[in-house]
Each structure stands twice: as structure tokens, then as C-alpha cells.
């Protein structure tokens, strides 16, 4: 029997949706109330499918369930692989009342969501995230898309899910490196908006690294709660939502330089958040003690603290120039006025930025 540990709602008026967090949900929780018609297409990959596909199918009782299995990895988050989803939908004659279900990590969630946004001009979808990073971040908020060789997530759409089902038991099969990558996004919420959560993380990071269920459930809930609050205010990133990108401009540059998948997204974001913290210190916003707190927590989460070997400041600048947050050629970064208080600015000193880039490249 399953156990629901936490529930919350993303408040978007008629498009509001629940996030259900619990144990033993896969295989037993009834997802049919969120299915528009009789057809379901589960999108998964060749790593997650053998582990959880049978249980996911069981959640759609009495429905026609078809499956598209994609290759696993960030490098497959592209147009060619996306078309495999459309091929499956058309070959199985799925109508505009079909529901897509994303079973996997952030890559699967982003691609299935983008396919749902596009197929027959938009069909419903359900998020069933199975990695810590996708559970605390990418499954919530409706950002979908694929990568382009010149930039990460540069082609996509906003398309909110009908619901998000988070089974913490799926984290038991997650490699330690993936746990660390997910913790980067958890730490982000403490740094951008909630210092009390940051303190909780400092006290519980060892339990999280050991994947203790109660600690994970609390971290997932508080992360989703923070993101849900931000998305409810600014669904399409016209203002406040941009703070959710702390470290991402630097991090996306790292991912693009290293080659998609060679650095996990959370690893790149972890280093990127340290770079944002360093620049915030140089800009006279946070104190040295604050920067050291951020550095300590990110180190304790097992995340890298320098850019890939050989990456230069010029490598960063050329890739950051195509970041989605830039407006009219102005580089816009998320920095911190204090721990728990992030904001977006285009006014960072070029010299300070240069010094930060030099600090983190070797």
C-alpha cells in the first residue's frame, strides 16, 4: 500500500495542478482522474523503463497504454530523438485527447512535455519524475524543450502538466552522483529565497547524501513549495521566476562546453552557483562568510567547485552571450543581495565578472 507523505498545489487558476509526494506510489496510485481520454503514451528511457515502466502502466487502470522508449542521456535531448515520440503517437493513432506521461528524469520530462505542447497543437501530460533533480525542479513549472548545439534549452514551450507524481522510492536506484546533482537544485532554493531552508540543509545535508527517506521527502516538499510559489506569481519568467536560474547561466555554458551529458546539469549548476556567489561577493552584496557558507554546503553535497579543465573565460563569455535571460545584448545574471535573497541584474562590473571567471578556470 502506498503512503502519501506531502501534497501541495501549483496555483494557476483553472490550470492549477497537484504535486503528490509519497512512498510506494508507482504501481498503486490511480492516475486515471488526470487522463483526458482513453489513450496514454508513456515516454521513458532505456535506463528507467526496465525499473519502473510496469509499475507506471499499472497507474493507468483500464486505459490504452502505449510506450515510447528513448535512449538515455542529455546528448539525446534533441530534435531527432524528439521525433521518436511523435512517431510513436502517430503510429499508434493517438488522438488530441491522448495524455502523455513522462517517466524519468529531467530530459524525459522536458522532451515529453515539449511533445505534449506540440502534438495536435497541445495535449495533456503527467510528470512522473524518478531523479532527485527532476523531482525538485524540472517536473514543476511547465518549462519544456530540447537543446540546440549552440545552447541548452533554446527551443521549447511553456506547457504545464496535469499533475506531478513523486515516488521517493524511485530514488533508491539513483547513483550517488545523481543524488549530488539533484541536491544542487535543492540548495538553490535556500540560496535564492529561503535562508531558513538553507539552515535546515546545512543541518541535514549528510542525511540527504545518505538518501534517508524522511529527509528527502522534506527537501523535495520544500523545494517544490518554493518553486510553486514563484511559478504562481510569474508563470512565464517575466520577472521573479528568473531567480530560479541562479548559477544556470554559468552552468549552461559549462554543459555546452563540456558536451551535453559529460557534466550532469546539477554538477554544472553547483559550480555556477559558486560563481554567482563569488561575483555577488565581488559586487559588495554578500559577505565573505556568506560566500564561505555557500561554498561549504556545495562541497558537502559532493559537487564540483571549478569549471572543466581547459575552459577559459572566453569560452564562458561566448556561450553566455546566447543565454535566454539576455536582453538586447545585455548579459543578465542572477546574483544575491544576501543568502536567501536573489535578484536579476545586467549591471555587474565587467572587471568583477572577469575576475570571477579567472577564479574558477584553470
N, C-alpha and C positions, 0 to 999 in steps of 0.2 A: 504493500500500500504506500502511496506517495505521501509526502509531508510538505505542505506549503509553509515556508518559513517567513517570507515577506511578500507584500504586494504593494504596488503603487501605480499611479496613473499619469500618463503624459497628457496634460490638459491642452487640447487643441480644438475645443468646441465639438462640433459634430464628428470630427476626425480624431477625437481622444481615443487612447488605447491603453490597455493594462500591461504591466510588466509583472509576471508571476515568477517568484524565485523559490526554489524548493529542492527537495531530495527525492529521487525516485520518480520524477515526473515523466521522463521518457518511457513510453510503453504503457502508461496508465492514465495520464491526464487527457481528458477529452477536448480535442481541439476543433471539433466539428462546429461549435457555435460561431467560429470565426471564418468558416468556409462559405463563400458566396453561393456556389452551385454544387454540382455533384463531382466535379473534377479537381484533383490536386496533383501538382507536379512538384515533387521533392527534388531540390538541387543540392547535391552533396559532392564530396570528392573521394578519391580512391584511398585516402587515409581514414577519414571519418566514417564513410559508408560501411565498411566491414564491422565497425564497432557499434554503430548506433542506428543504422538505417532500419533494421527490423523493428526496433522499438518505436522509431518515429512513425513508421507506417501504421502501427497499432493505435496511434493517437487520432487517426482519421477514420473512425469506425464507419463502415458502410459506404465509404466514398471510393470512387475510381481513383486509385493512386498510381501514378507513373513516376519514373525516376530518371534524372539525368545525372550521370557521374562524371565530374570534371577531373583533370589532373590536378594534383595538389601543389600549391606554391604561388607566391606573389608574381613570379615571372609569367604565369598563365592568366594574369588579370588583364586580358587584352581583348581586342575586337574578335579575333579568330576564335578564341575559346568561348566568348560570349555567344557567338552564333550557334554553338552546340546546344545552348538552352533553347533558342528559337527553333532549331532543327527538331528537337525533341517535342516541343509544344505543337508544331505543325504536323509532324509525322503521326502523333497520337491524337490529332484533331481536337486540340483543346480550344474551347470557345472563349468569348470575352468574359464569361462567368467563372473561369477557372481561378484557382488560388495557387500561387507559388509558395513553397515553404523552403527557407534557406536553412540547411542543416550543416553547420560547420563553423569555421572561424570568420574573420573579417573579410577575407577575399570572397568567400562564398556568399556572405551576406550582402556585400556591395554589388556583386555581379547578379545575384538572383533578384535583388531589389531593383537594379537598373533594368533587367529584363522585364520585370513586372511593370515598371514605369512605361516601357516602350511597347510591350506586346498588345496588339489591338488597341493602342493608344492608352493603355493603363488598365491593369488588373490588380486585385488584392494580393498581398503576400504576408506571410508569417515568418518571424525570425525565431530560429531555434539555435542560438549560439552555443558552441561547445568549447571555446577557448576563453580564458580569463579576459583577454583584451577585447574580444568581441562582446562578452557579457557586460562589461563595464562601460563600453564606449560605442563601437561601431554599429551594434544592433539597435541602438536607441537614437532617434532623432531624424531618421529619414534621408540621410545622405547616402547616395548610391553612385556607382560609377566604375570606370576602368582606367587603367594607366595608359599614358602615351609615352613613347620613347624619350620625349623631351621633358616630361613632367608627370608627377604622380597625381592620380585622380583628376586629371584635367578635363575628362569627358564624363559627364554624369547628369543626374537629375535629383531633385528632392522628391521623395516618394515615401510617405510614412507607412509603416507596417500596420496590420490589423491588431496584432498583439505580439508580445515577446515572451517566450517561454524559456526560462533559465534553470536548467537542472545542474546543480553544483556537483552531482555525482560524476558528470562528464569530465570534470577536472582531474579525476583520479588517474586518467590515462594520459594526462598532459605532461610532456617533458619539462624538466626543471627550467630549461632555457625559455620555454614558452610562458611559464609562470612568471619569471622575471620580466619578460616583455610586457605581460599584462599589468604587472604592478607599476610600470611606468605611467600608464594612463590613470591608474588609481591615485598615485602620488600627485599627478597633475591636478586633480580636483582639490586636494588640500592646498596646493600652491596658488591656485587661481582664485579661490572663493571661500575656503573654509579652513581657517587655521586650527579650529578645534578638531577637525578631522585629521589634519596634519599631525597634531599631537597624538591622536589615537594611533595613527600609523607608526609614529616613532616608537610607541609602546608595544605595538603588536606586529611589527614587520617580521620578526622571527617566526611567529605563528603562521603568518601568511606564506612565508618562504617554505614552511613545512606543510603547506596546504591543509591546515586544520579547518574542518568544515564550518564551524561556528564563526571563526574569524573571517573566512572567505565570504560567507553569507552576509555578514555585516559590512564588509568592504564593498561588495557588489551592490548592496542596497543603497549605501550612502553615495556611492559613485553614480548610480542610476538616478537617485533622487536629485543630486546636484545637476546632472545633465538635463533631466526632465524639467527642472525649474527654469533653466536657461533657454531651452527649446520652446517652452510655453511662452516666454517673453519675446523671443526672436527666432522664429522657425527657420528663416531663410538667410541667416547670417548677415542681416543689415546693420548690426551694431554689436550688442552684448555677446552674441553667440561666438564671435570671433575669438574671445578669450579662451575658448576650448582648444584653440590651436597653439597654446603655449609650447614652445620648443619644436613645433611642427615645420616651420619654415626652414630652420637649420636641419631638422631631421629628414625632411623630404629631399633636401639637397644631398644628404649623406646616402639615402637609399638610391637616388638616381645615379650618383657617382659610383657606388659600390656594385650596382647591378641589382635589380629587384630580386629580393629573396636572400641575398647574401648577408645582409643585415636585416634582422626582423624589424618590423615597424616600431615596436616598443623600444627596442635597443636604440634605434636612431633617435626616437623622441626623448629617451632618457638623456643621451648626450646633448640633444638640442635644448632640453630644459636647463641643463647646467650652463650652456652657452648663454641662454636668455637670462639666467640668474647672474652670471658674470657680467653681462652687459648692463643689467639693472644696477649692479654694484658700481660699475664704472660711471654710470649716469648719475650717481649720487642718490639713488632711490632706496635701495635696501642696504643694510649694514653688512660688514664682513661676517659678523656672527650669523646673520640670516643666510648668507651665501654658504657658509660652512655647514649649517643645518641641512640645507637642500642637498649639498654635496654628500654629506654623511648618509642621508636616507637613500639616495640613489645608489651609492656604493653598496649599502647594506642589502639593497634589492638585487644585487648581482649584475647591475647594468654597466655597460662600458662608459668611460668618462673622457675619452678622447675620440676625435674623428678617425676614420680609417687611415692607416699608414699611407703616406704619399699624397693625401688630399691637401690641396693648398688653399689659401684664402681666395685665390682667383677661381678655383673650382667651386667654392661655395658661392661666390658672387654671381657667376654666370648662371648657376642653377636657381639661385634665389630670385633672380631677375624675372623668372616666369611664374613665380608663386601667385596663386589665385587671390591672395589678400592685397597684392599691389594694385594701386590705382593711379592711372595716368603716369606711369613710370616711376612712381614713388614707392620705395621699399617700405612696407609696413610690417612691424614686428609686435609680438605680444611680449610685454615686459611686466615687471612687478613693482608697484609702489611700496609694497610690503608683502610679507608672506601672507597669502590668503586674499590679496588684492591686486588682480591683474588688469591690464588695460592694453589697448592697441594704439601704437604711435607710429608716425612716419618721420619723427623728429630726432631720432637717435643720432648722436655725433658720428660722422664718418670715421673719425680717428678712433673713437672708442670701439666702434664695430670692428675696425681693422685690428685693433689690439686684442679683442675677444677672439677673432678668427685665428690670429697668430698664437694665442694661448692654447687653443685646442687642436692645432695642426702640428704635425711632426715630420 
